Amino acid sequence: MSLKFMHRQAIGARYYARRLKDNISGIAAVEFGLIAPVMLIMLIGTIEVSRAISIDRRFGLSTSMVGDLVAREEDMSADNLNAIYNIVQHVMSPYDTSQLKIAVIPVKAASDDNTNTKVYAATTNRPSYNGMAAPAACSDYGLTAGLVDEGESVIVVESSYDFTPLLVNDILGARTWTDKSVLSPRTSCVDFDDDNCVSPCF
């Protein structure tokens, strides 16, 4: 092999190496391959967080709304309470209400001791929503000290929501949120049992 031929080969190799070094035609594909997974994770995260915030706000609104509507009434029946629950379905829309549970718990303090607080109405006229467990009449129910005066009552609404992520359920898993609303009746008491709120519990 002649020296001249080897010299030409070396020049050609340097030429093609320079062309390869300056060639950036595939850089966009490489960058996309690096950035795409990060962007996809950010997109999924944004969707999940936005959905969770929206459901949580509606969940909290539903809890306080049920308490407020019940506390406005003087008499409450099962039909009236179920009508209020129907409003909840509109408030939660378009999200699934099958994961939402609500219980209305009317609580009254003894006439001589505001720390002795009990549920004053039977569950007959205060059905729960989607099977939420509700304490029976005359069950003890603890309230924050000083929240209710002797002989007075409050309407407590307890609720829970089983939140399931839409896209990353296998990673994050389902979560159960809970909420509570405590309101004072607009009148002296909300009567569930047609007994003028005279409780047999004290």
Rosetta constraint file for C-alpha pairs under 8 A:
AtomPair CA 1 CA 5 HARMONIC 6.84 0.50
AtomPair CA 1 CA 6 HARMONIC 7.23 0.50
AtomPair CA 2 CA 6 HARMONIC 6.45 0.50
AtomPair CA 3 CA 7 HARMONIC 6.15 0.50
AtomPair CA 4 CA 8 HARMONIC 6.29 0.50
AtomPair CA 5 CA 9 HARMONIC 6.26 0.50
AtomPair CA 6 CA 10 HARMONIC 6.26 0.50
AtomPair CA 7 CA 11 HARMONIC 6.30 0.50
AtomPair CA 8 CA 12 HARMONIC 6.14 0.50
AtomPair CA 9 CA 13 HARMONIC 6.12 0.50
AtomPair CA 10 CA 14 HARMONIC 6.23 0.50
AtomPair CA 11 CA 15 HARMONIC 6.16 0.50
AtomPair CA 12 CA 16 HARMONIC 6.24 0.50
AtomPair CA 13 CA 17 HARMONIC 6.02 0.50
AtomPair CA 14 CA 18 HARMONIC 6.09 0.50
AtomPair CA 15 CA 19 HARMONIC 6.28 0.50
AtomPair CA 16 CA 20 HARMONIC 6.07 0.50
AtomPair CA 17 CA 21 HARMONIC 6.13 0.50
AtomPair CA 18 CA 22 HARMONIC 6.29 0.50
AtomPair CA 19 CA 23 HARMONIC 6.09 0.50
AtomPair CA 26 CA 30 HARMONIC 6.57 0.50
AtomPair CA 27 CA 31 HARMONIC 6.15 0.50
AtomPair CA 28 CA 32 HARMONIC 6.02 0.50
AtomPair CA 29 CA 33 HARMONIC 6.14 0.50
AtomPair CA 30 CA 34 HARMONIC 6.43 0.50
AtomPair CA 31 CA 35 HARMONIC 6.09 0.50
AtomPair CA 32 CA 36 HARMONIC 5.52 0.50
AtomPair CA 33 CA 37 HARMONIC 7.45 0.50
AtomPair CA 34 CA 38 HARMONIC 7.70 0.50
AtomPair CA 35 CA 39 HARMONIC 6.20 0.50
AtomPair CA 36 CA 40 HARMONIC 6.05 0.50
AtomPair CA 37 CA 41 HARMONIC 6.21 0.50
AtomPair CA 38 CA 42 HARMONIC 6.26 0.50
AtomPair CA 39 CA 43 HARMONIC 6.12 0.50
AtomPair CA 40 CA 44 HARMONIC 6.20 0.50
AtomPair CA 41 CA 45 HARMONIC 6.04 0.50
AtomPair CA 42 CA 46 HARMONIC 6.07 0.50
AtomPair CA 43 CA 47 HARMONIC 6.29 0.50
AtomPair CA 44 CA 48 HARMONIC 6.20 0.50
AtomPair CA 44 CA 167 HARMONIC 7.19 0.50
AtomPair CA 45 CA 49 HARMONIC 6.02 0.50
AtomPair CA 46 CA 50 HARMONIC 5.99 0.50
AtomPair CA 47 CA 51 HARMONIC 6.10 0.50
AtomPair CA 48 CA 52 HARMONIC 6.05 0.50
AtomPair CA 48 CA 165 HARMONIC 6.50 0.50
AtomPair CA 48 CA 166 HARMONIC 6.77 0.50
AtomPair CA 48 CA 167 HARMONIC 7.39 0.50
AtomPair CA 49 CA 53 HARMONIC 6.13 0.50
AtomPair CA 50 CA 54 HARMONIC 6.19 0.50
AtomPair CA 51 CA 55 HARMONIC 6.19 0.50
AtomPair CA 52 CA 56 HARMONIC 6.00 0.50
AtomPair CA 52 CA 163 HARMONIC 7.82 0.50
AtomPair CA 52 CA 165 HARMONIC 7.90 0.50
AtomPair CA 53 CA 57 HARMONIC 6.17 0.50
AtomPair CA 54 CA 58 HARMONIC 6.40 0.50
AtomPair CA 55 CA 59 HARMONIC 5.96 0.50
AtomPair CA 55 CA 92 HARMONIC 7.38 0.50
AtomPair CA 55 CA 95 HARMONIC 7.09 0.50
AtomPair CA 56 CA 60 HARMONIC 6.14 0.50
AtomPair CA 57 CA 61 HARMONIC 6.10 0.50
AtomPair CA 58 CA 62 HARMONIC 6.01 0.50
AtomPair CA 58 CA 91 HARMONIC 6.48 0.50
AtomPair CA 58 CA 92 HARMONIC 5.57 0.50
AtomPair CA 59 CA 63 HARMONIC 6.41 0.50
AtomPair CA 59 CA 92 HARMONIC 6.94 0.50
AtomPair CA 59 CA 100 HARMONIC 7.97 0.50
AtomPair CA 59 CA 161 HARMONIC 7.39 0.50
AtomPair CA 60 CA 64 HARMONIC 6.40 0.50
AtomPair CA 60 CA 179 HARMONIC 6.80 0.50
AtomPair CA 61 CA 65 HARMONIC 5.85 0.50
AtomPair CA 61 CA 91 HARMONIC 7.88 0.50
AtomPair CA 62 CA 66 HARMONIC 6.15 0.50
AtomPair CA 62 CA 88 HARMONIC 5.76 0.50
AtomPair CA 62 CA 91 HARMONIC 6.67 0.50
AtomPair CA 62 CA 92 HARMONIC 7.40 0.50
AtomPair CA 63 CA 67 HARMONIC 6.54 0.50
AtomPair CA 63 CA 102 HARMONIC 7.51 0.50
AtomPair CA 63 CA 157 HARMONIC 6.50 0.50
AtomPair CA 63 CA 158 HARMONIC 7.26 0.50
AtomPair CA 63 CA 159 HARMONIC 6.46 0.50
AtomPair CA 63 CA 179 HARMONIC 6.99 0.50
AtomPair CA 63 CA 180 HARMONIC 6.84 0.50
AtomPair CA 63 CA 181 HARMONIC 6.34 0.50
AtomPair CA 64 CA 68 HARMONIC 6.10 0.50
AtomPair CA 64 CA 157 HARMONIC 7.65 0.50
AtomPair CA 64 CA 180 HARMONIC 7.86 0.50
AtomPair CA 64 CA 181 HARMONIC 5.55 0.50
AtomPair CA 65 CA 69 HARMONIC 6.09 0.50
AtomPair CA 66 CA 70 HARMONIC 6.14 0.50
AtomPair CA 66 CA 84 HARMONIC 6.65 0.50
AtomPair CA 66 CA 85 HARMONIC 7.52 0.50
AtomPair CA 66 CA 88 HARMONIC 7.76 0.50
AtomPair CA 66 CA 157 HARMONIC 7.25 0.50
AtomPair CA 67 CA 71 HARMONIC 5.98 0.50
AtomPair CA 67 CA 104 HARMONIC 7.56 0.50
AtomPair CA 67 CA 155 HARMONIC 6.44 0.50
AtomPair CA 67 CA 156 HARMONIC 6.75 0.50
AtomPair CA 67 CA 157 HARMONIC 5.76 0.50
AtomPair CA 67 CA 181 HARMONIC 6.36 0.50
AtomPair CA 67 CA 182 HARMONIC 7.02 0.50
AtomPair CA 67 CA 183 HARMONIC 6.35 0.50
AtomPair CA 68 CA 72 HARMONIC 6.35 0.50
AtomPair CA 68 CA 183 HARMONIC 6.79 0.50
AtomPair CA 69 CA 73 HARMONIC 7.11 0.50
AtomPair CA 69 CA 84 HARMONIC 7.44 0.50
AtomPair CA 70 CA 76 HARMONIC 7.34 0.50
AtomPair CA 70 CA 81 HARMONIC 7.60 0.50
AtomPair CA 70 CA 155 HARMONIC 7.52 0.50
AtomPair CA 70 CA 185 HARMONIC 7.92 0.50
AtomPair CA 70 CA 190 HARMONIC 7.62 0.50
AtomPair CA 71 CA 155 HARMONIC 6.36 0.50
AtomPair CA 71 CA 183 HARMONIC 6.59 0.50
AtomPair CA 71 CA 184 HARMONIC 6.48 0.50
AtomPair CA 71 CA 185 HARMONIC 4.28 0.50
AtomPair CA 71 CA 186 HARMONIC 5.97 0.50
AtomPair CA 71 CA 190 HARMONIC 6.68 0.50
AtomPair CA 72 CA 185 HARMONIC 6.17 0.50
AtomPair CA 72 CA 186 HARMONIC 5.28 0.50
AtomPair CA 72 CA 187 HARMONIC 7.42 0.50
AtomPair CA 73 CA 185 HARMONIC 7.61 0.50
AtomPair CA 73 CA 186 HARMONIC 7.32 0.50
AtomPair CA 73 CA 187 HARMONIC 7.56 0.50
AtomPair CA 73 CA 190 HARMONIC 6.12 0.50
AtomPair CA 74 CA 187 HARMONIC 6.41 0.50
AtomPair CA 74 CA 189 HARMONIC 6.66 0.50
AtomPair CA 74 CA 190 HARMONIC 4.77 0.50
AtomPair CA 74 CA 191 HARMONIC 5.94 0.50
AtomPair CA 75 CA 190 HARMONIC 5.57 0.50
AtomPair CA 75 CA 191 HARMONIC 4.61 0.50
AtomPair CA 75 CA 192 HARMONIC 5.93 0.50
AtomPair CA 75 CA 194 HARMONIC 7.52 0.50
AtomPair CA 76 CA 80 HARMONIC 6.18 0.50
AtomPair CA 76 CA 81 HARMONIC 6.88 0.50
AtomPair CA 76 CA 125 HARMONIC 7.07 0.50
AtomPair CA 76 CA 126 HARMONIC 7.81 0.50
AtomPair CA 76 CA 190 HARMONIC 6.74 0.50
AtomPair CA 76 CA 191 HARMONIC 6.04 0.50
AtomPair CA 76 CA 192 HARMONIC 4.94 0.50
AtomPair CA 77 CA 81 HARMONIC 6.26 0.50
AtomPair CA 77 CA 125 HARMONIC 4.87 0.50
AtomPair CA 77 CA 126 HARMONIC 6.85 0.50
AtomPair CA 77 CA 192 HARMONIC 6.10 0.50
AtomPair CA 78 CA 82 HARMONIC 6.08 0.50
AtomPair CA 78 CA 124 HARMONIC 7.06 0.50
AtomPair CA 78 CA 125 HARMONIC 4.25 0.50
AtomPair CA 78 CA 126 HARMONIC 5.50 0.50
AtomPair CA 78 CA 127 HARMONIC 6.21 0.50
AtomPair CA 79 CA 83 HARMONIC 6.18 0.50
AtomPair CA 79 CA 125 HARMONIC 7.97 0.50
AtomPair CA 80 CA 84 HARMONIC 6.46 0.50
AtomPair CA 81 CA 85 HARMONIC 6.35 0.50
AtomPair CA 81 CA 125 HARMONIC 7.90 0.50
AtomPair CA 81 CA 126 HARMONIC 6.61 0.50
AtomPair CA 81 CA 127 HARMONIC 7.35 0.50
AtomPair CA 82 CA 86 HARMONIC 6.30 0.50
AtomPair CA 82 CA 127 HARMONIC 7.60 0.50
AtomPair CA 83 CA 87 HARMONIC 6.72 0.50
AtomPair CA 84 CA 88 HARMONIC 6.67 0.50
AtomPair CA 85 CA 89 HARMONIC 6.77 0.50
AtomPair CA 85 CA 129 HARMONIC 7.01 0.50
AtomPair CA 86 CA 90 HARMONIC 7.00 0.50
AtomPair CA 87 CA 91 HARMONIC 6.38 0.50
AtomPair CA 88 CA 92 HARMONIC 6.13 0.50
AtomPair CA 89 CA 93 HARMONIC 6.12 0.50
AtomPair CA 89 CA 97 HARMONIC 6.40 0.50
AtomPair CA 90 CA 94 HARMONIC 7.98 0.50
AtomPair CA 92 CA 96 HARMONIC 7.34 0.50
AtomPair CA 92 CA 97 HARMONIC 6.65 0.50
AtomPair CA 93 CA 97 HARMONIC 7.89 0.50
AtomPair CA 96 CA 100 HARMONIC 7.95 0.50
AtomPair CA 98 CA 130 HARMONIC 6.98 0.50
AtomPair CA 99 CA 161 HARMONIC 5.43 0.50
AtomPair CA 99 CA 162 HARMONIC 5.18 0.50
AtomPair CA 99 CA 163 HARMONIC 7.34 0.50
AtomPair CA 100 CA 129 HARMONIC 7.71 0.50
AtomPair CA 100 CA 130 HARMONIC 6.91 0.50
AtomPair CA 100 CA 159 HARMONIC 7.29 0.50
AtomPair CA 100 CA 160 HARMONIC 5.90 0.50
AtomPair CA 100 CA 161 HARMONIC 4.55 0.50
AtomPair CA 100 CA 162 HARMONIC 6.82 0.50
AtomPair CA 101 CA 128 HARMONIC 7.50 0.50
AtomPair CA 101 CA 129 HARMONIC 5.27 0.50
AtomPair CA 101 CA 130 HARMONIC 5.18 0.50
AtomPair CA 101 CA 131 HARMONIC 6.60 0.50
AtomPair CA 101 CA 132 HARMONIC 5.12 0.50
AtomPair CA 101 CA 159 HARMONIC 5.40 0.50
AtomPair CA 101 CA 160 HARMONIC 5.28 0.50
AtomPair CA 101 CA 161 HARMONIC 6.41 0.50
AtomPair CA 102 CA 128 HARMONIC 5.75 0.50
AtomPair CA 102 CA 129 HARMONIC 4.84 0.50
AtomPair CA 102 CA 130 HARMONIC 7.11 0.50
AtomPair CA 102 CA 131 HARMONIC 7.89 0.50
AtomPair CA 102 CA 132 HARMONIC 5.59 0.50
AtomPair CA 102 CA 157 HARMONIC 6.94 0.50
AtomPair CA 102 CA 158 HARMONIC 5.81 0.50
AtomPair CA 102 CA 159 HARMONIC 4.34 0.50
AtomPair CA 102 CA 160 HARMONIC 6.74 0.50
AtomPair CA 103 CA 126 HARMONIC 8.00 0.50
AtomPair CA 103 CA 127 HARMONIC 7.37 0.50
AtomPair CA 103 CA 128 HARMONIC 4.62 0.50
AtomPair CA 103 CA 129 HARMONIC 6.35 0.50
AtomPair CA 103 CA 132 HARMONIC 5.70 0.50
AtomPair CA 103 CA 133 HARMONIC 6.85 0.50
AtomPair CA 103 CA 134 HARMONIC 5.70 0.50
AtomPair CA 103 CA 157 HARMONIC 5.71 0.50
AtomPair CA 103 CA 158 HARMONIC 5.35 0.50
AtomPair CA 103 CA 159 HARMONIC 6.35 0.50
AtomPair CA 104 CA 126 HARMONIC 6.48 0.50
AtomPair CA 104 CA 127 HARMONIC 7.75 0.50
AtomPair CA 104 CA 128 HARMONIC 6.73 0.50
AtomPair CA 104 CA 134 HARMONIC 7.29 0.50
AtomPair CA 104 CA 155 HARMONIC 7.09 0.50
AtomPair CA 104 CA 156 HARMONIC 5.99 0.50
AtomPair CA 104 CA 157 HARMONIC 4.67 0.50
AtomPair CA 104 CA 158 HARMONIC 6.67 0.50
AtomPair CA 105 CA 119 HARMONIC 6.59 0.50
AtomPair CA 105 CA 126 HARMONIC 7.99 0.50
AtomPair CA 105 CA 134 HARMONIC 6.92 0.50
AtomPair CA 105 CA 135 HARMONIC 7.29 0.50
AtomPair CA 105 CA 155 HARMONIC 6.02 0.50
AtomPair CA 105 CA 156 HARMONIC 4.95 0.50
AtomPair CA 105 CA 157 HARMONIC 6.01 0.50
AtomPair CA 105 CA 158 HARMONIC 7.70 0.50
AtomPair CA 106 CA 119 HARMONIC 5.58 0.50
AtomPair CA 106 CA 120 HARMONIC 6.12 0.50
AtomPair CA 106 CA 121 HARMONIC 6.54 0.50
AtomPair CA 106 CA 153 HARMONIC 7.17 0.50
AtomPair CA 106 CA 154 HARMONIC 6.06 0.50
AtomPair CA 106 CA 155 HARMONIC 4.64 0.50
AtomPair CA 106 CA 156 HARMONIC 5.99 0.50
AtomPair CA 106 CA 190 HARMONIC 7.86 0.50
AtomPair CA 107 CA 117 HARMONIC 6.41 0.50
AtomPair CA 107 CA 118 HARMONIC 5.43 0.50
AtomPair CA 107 CA 119 HARMONIC 4.41 0.50
AtomPair CA 107 CA 120 HARMONIC 5.75 0.50
AtomPair CA 107 CA 141 HARMONIC 7.05 0.50
AtomPair CA 107 CA 153 HARMONIC 5.49 0.50
AtomPair CA 107 CA 154 HARMONIC 5.41 0.50
AtomPair CA 107 CA 155 HARMONIC 6.27 0.50
AtomPair CA 107 CA 156 HARMONIC 7.09 0.50
AtomPair CA 108 CA 117 HARMONIC 5.44 0.50
AtomPair CA 108 CA 118 HARMONIC 5.58 0.50
AtomPair CA 108 CA 119 HARMONIC 6.31 0.50
AtomPair CA 108 CA 120 HARMONIC 6.02 0.50
AtomPair CA 108 CA 148 HARMONIC 7.99 0.50
AtomPair CA 108 CA 151 HARMONIC 6.60 0.50
AtomPair CA 108 CA 152 HARMONIC 5.76 0.50
AtomPair CA 108 CA 153 HARMONIC 4.09 0.50
AtomPair CA 108 CA 154 HARMONIC 6.48 0.50
AtomPair CA 109 CA 113 HARMONIC 6.74 0.50
AtomPair CA 109 CA 114 HARMONIC 5.01 0.50
AtomPair CA 109 CA 115 HARMONIC 6.86 0.50
AtomPair CA 109 CA 116 HARMONIC 5.62 0.50
AtomPair CA 109 CA 117 HARMONIC 4.27 0.50
AtomPair CA 109 CA 118 HARMONIC 6.50 0.50
AtomPair CA 109 CA 148 HARMONIC 6.88 0.50
AtomPair CA 109 CA 149 HARMONIC 6.90 0.50
AtomPair CA 109 CA 150 HARMONIC 5.48 0.50
AtomPair CA 109 CA 151 HARMONIC 5.05 0.50
AtomPair CA 109 CA 152 HARMONIC 5.74 0.50
AtomPair CA 109 CA 153 HARMONIC 6.27 0.50
AtomPair CA 110 CA 114 HARMONIC 5.90 0.50
AtomPair CA 110 CA 115 HARMONIC 7.80 0.50
AtomPair CA 110 CA 116 HARMONIC 5.68 0.50
AtomPair CA 110 CA 117 HARMONIC 6.37 0.50
AtomPair CA 110 CA 150 HARMONIC 5.71 0.50
AtomPair CA 110 CA 151 HARMONIC 5.13 0.50
AtomPair CA 110 CA 152 HARMONIC 7.88 0.50
AtomPair CA 110 CA 202 HARMONIC 6.27 0.50
AtomPair CA 111 CA 150 HARMONIC 4.69 0.50
AtomPair CA 111 CA 151 HARMONIC 4.00 0.50
AtomPair CA 111 CA 152 HARMONIC 7.73 0.50
AtomPair CA 112 CA 150 HARMONIC 5.79 0.50
AtomPair CA 112 CA 151 HARMONIC 7.24 0.50
AtomPair CA 113 CA 150 HARMONIC 5.63 0.50
AtomPair CA 114 CA 146 HARMONIC 7.40 0.50
AtomPair CA 114 CA 148 HARMONIC 6.40 0.50
AtomPair CA 114 CA 149 HARMONIC 5.43 0.50
AtomPair CA 114 CA 150 HARMONIC 4.52 0.50
AtomPair CA 114 CA 151 HARMONIC 7.28 0.50
AtomPair CA 115 CA 142 HARMONIC 7.89 0.50
AtomPair CA 115 CA 143 HARMONIC 7.80 0.50
AtomPair CA 115 CA 145 HARMONIC 6.90 0.50
AtomPair CA 115 CA 146 HARMONIC 7.97 0.50
AtomPair CA 116 CA 140 HARMONIC 7.74 0.50
AtomPair CA 117 CA 140 HARMONIC 6.09 0.50
AtomPair CA 117 CA 141 HARMONIC 5.72 0.50
AtomPair CA 117 CA 142 HARMONIC 6.37 0.50
AtomPair CA 117 CA 143 HARMONIC 7.27 0.50
AtomPair CA 118 CA 137 HARMONIC 7.63 0.50
AtomPair CA 118 CA 138 HARMONIC 5.35 0.50
AtomPair CA 118 CA 139 HARMONIC 5.41 0.50
AtomPair CA 118 CA 140 HARMONIC 4.45 0.50
AtomPair CA 118 CA 141 HARMONIC 5.15 0.50
AtomPair CA 118 CA 142 HARMONIC 7.84 0.50
AtomPair CA 118 CA 201 HARMONIC 7.27 0.50
AtomPair CA 119 CA 135 HARMONIC 7.25 0.50
AtomPair CA 119 CA 136 HARMONIC 6.92 0.50
AtomPair CA 119 CA 137 HARMONIC 5.11 0.50
AtomPair CA 119 CA 138 HARMONIC 5.05 0.50
AtomPair CA 119 CA 139 HARMONIC 5.42 0.50
AtomPair CA 119 CA 140 HARMONIC 6.51 0.50
AtomPair CA 119 CA 141 HARMONIC 6.40 0.50
AtomPair CA 120 CA 137 HARMONIC 5.40 0.50
AtomPair CA 120 CA 138 HARMONIC 5.76 0.50
AtomPair CA 120 CA 197 HARMONIC 7.51 0.50
AtomPair CA 120 CA 199 HARMONIC 5.54 0.50
AtomPair CA 120 CA 200 HARMONIC 7.79 0.50
AtomPair CA 120 CA 201 HARMONIC 6.90 0.50
AtomPair CA 121 CA 136 HARMONIC 7.63 0.50
AtomPair CA 121 CA 137 HARMONIC 5.06 0.50
AtomPair CA 121 CA 138 HARMONIC 7.59 0.50
AtomPair CA 121 CA 191 HARMONIC 7.99 0.50
AtomPair CA 121 CA 192 HARMONIC 6.09 0.50
AtomPair CA 121 CA 193 HARMONIC 6.39 0.50
AtomPair CA 121 CA 197 HARMONIC 7.99 0.50
AtomPair CA 121 CA 199 HARMONIC 7.54 0.50
AtomPair CA 122 CA 126 HARMONIC 7.34 0.50
AtomPair CA 122 CA 136 HARMONIC 6.00 0.50
AtomPair CA 122 CA 137 HARMONIC 4.70 0.50
AtomPair CA 122 CA 192 HARMONIC 7.68 0.50
AtomPair CA 122 CA 193 HARMONIC 7.15 0.50
AtomPair CA 123 CA 127 HARMONIC 5.99 0.50
AtomPair CA 123 CA 134 HARMONIC 7.48 0.50
AtomPair CA 123 CA 135 HARMONIC 7.94 0.50
AtomPair CA 123 CA 136 HARMONIC 6.23 0.50
AtomPair CA 123 CA 137 HARMONIC 7.09 0.50
AtomPair CA 125 CA 192 HARMONIC 5.90 0.50
AtomPair CA 125 CA 193 HARMONIC 6.97 0.50
AtomPair CA 126 CA 192 HARMONIC 7.22 0.50
AtomPair CA 128 CA 132 HARMONIC 5.50 0.50
AtomPair CA 128 CA 133 HARMONIC 7.19 0.50
AtomPair CA 128 CA 134 HARMONIC 6.85 0.50
AtomPair CA 132 CA 159 HARMONIC 7.63 0.50
AtomPair CA 135 CA 139 HARMONIC 6.25 0.50
AtomPair CA 137 CA 201 HARMONIC 7.84 0.50
AtomPair CA 138 CA 200 HARMONIC 7.75 0.50
AtomPair CA 138 CA 201 HARMONIC 5.09 0.50
AtomPair CA 143 CA 147 HARMONIC 6.70 0.50
AtomPair CA 143 CA 148 HARMONIC 7.97 0.50
AtomPair CA 148 CA 152 HARMONIC 6.10 0.50
AtomPair CA 148 CA 153 HARMONIC 6.57 0.50
AtomPair CA 148 CA 154 HARMONIC 7.15 0.50
AtomPair CA 149 CA 153 HARMONIC 7.88 0.50
AtomPair CA 152 CA 188 HARMONIC 7.16 0.50
AtomPair CA 152 CA 189 HARMONIC 7.51 0.50
AtomPair CA 153 CA 184 HARMONIC 6.86 0.50
AtomPair CA 153 CA 185 HARMONIC 7.36 0.50
AtomPair CA 153 CA 188 HARMONIC 7.46 0.50
AtomPair CA 153 CA 189 HARMONIC 6.13 0.50
AtomPair CA 154 CA 182 HARMONIC 6.59 0.50
AtomPair CA 154 CA 183 HARMONIC 5.64 0.50
AtomPair CA 154 CA 184 HARMONIC 4.66 0.50
AtomPair CA 154 CA 185 HARMONIC 6.21 0.50
AtomPair CA 154 CA 189 HARMONIC 7.69 0.50
AtomPair CA 155 CA 181 HARMONIC 8.00 0.50
AtomPair CA 155 CA 182 HARMONIC 5.70 0.50
AtomPair CA 155 CA 183 HARMONIC 5.25 0.50
AtomPair CA 155 CA 184 HARMONIC 6.21 0.50
AtomPair CA 155 CA 185 HARMONIC 6.81 0.50
AtomPair CA 156 CA 180 HARMONIC 7.08 0.50
AtomPair CA 156 CA 181 HARMONIC 5.65 0.50
AtomPair CA 156 CA 182 HARMONIC 4.50 0.50
AtomPair CA 156 CA 183 HARMONIC 6.54 0.50
AtomPair CA 157 CA 180 HARMONIC 5.56 0.50
AtomPair CA 157 CA 181 HARMONIC 5.04 0.50
AtomPair CA 157 CA 182 HARMONIC 6.47 0.50
AtomPair CA 158 CA 178 HARMONIC 7.57 0.50
AtomPair CA 158 CA 179 HARMONIC 6.01 0.50
AtomPair CA 158 CA 180 HARMONIC 4.58 0.50
AtomPair CA 158 CA 181 HARMONIC 6.63 0.50
AtomPair CA 159 CA 178 HARMONIC 5.67 0.50
AtomPair CA 159 CA 179 HARMONIC 5.27 0.50
AtomPair CA 159 CA 180 HARMONIC 6.28 0.50
AtomPair CA 160 CA 176 HARMONIC 6.64 0.50
AtomPair CA 160 CA 177 HARMONIC 5.41 0.50
AtomPair CA 160 CA 178 HARMONIC 4.26 0.50
AtomPair CA 160 CA 179 HARMONIC 6.27 0.50
AtomPair CA 161 CA 176 HARMONIC 5.55 0.50
AtomPair CA 161 CA 177 HARMONIC 5.10 0.50
AtomPair CA 161 CA 178 HARMONIC 6.48 0.50
AtomPair CA 162 CA 174 HARMONIC 6.73 0.50
AtomPair CA 162 CA 175 HARMONIC 5.77 0.50
AtomPair CA 162 CA 176 HARMONIC 4.39 0.50
AtomPair CA 162 CA 177 HARMONIC 6.38 0.50
AtomPair CA 163 CA 174 HARMONIC 5.57 0.50
AtomPair CA 163 CA 175 HARMONIC 5.15 0.50
AtomPair CA 163 CA 176 HARMONIC 5.94 0.50
AtomPair CA 163 CA 177 HARMONIC 7.17 0.50
AtomPair CA 164 CA 169 HARMONIC 6.42 0.50
AtomPair CA 164 CA 173 HARMONIC 6.66 0.50
AtomPair CA 164 CA 174 HARMONIC 4.41 0.50
AtomPair CA 164 CA 175 HARMONIC 6.51 0.50
AtomPair CA 165 CA 169 HARMONIC 4.92 0.50
AtomPair CA 165 CA 172 HARMONIC 7.17 0.50
AtomPair CA 165 CA 173 HARMONIC 6.94 0.50
AtomPair CA 165 CA 174 HARMONIC 6.63 0.50
AtomPair CA 168 CA 172 HARMONIC 6.14 0.50
AtomPair CA 168 CA 173 HARMONIC 7.61 0.50
AtomPair CA 169 CA 173 HARMONIC 4.74 0.50
AtomPair CA 169 CA 174 HARMONIC 6.74 0.50
AtomPair CA 185 CA 189 HARMONIC 5.73 0.50
AtomPair CA 185 CA 190 HARMONIC 6.47 0.50
AtomPair CA 189 CA 197 HARMONIC 6.50 0.50
AtomPair CA 190 CA 197 HARMONIC 7.08 0.50
AtomPair CA 191 CA 195 HARMONIC 6.96 0.50
AtomPair CA 191 CA 196 HARMONIC 5.82 0.50
AtomPair CA 191 CA 197 HARMONIC 5.18 0.50
AtomPair CA 192 CA 197 HARMONIC 7.51 0.50
AtomPair CA 193 CA 197 HARMONIC 7.35 0.50
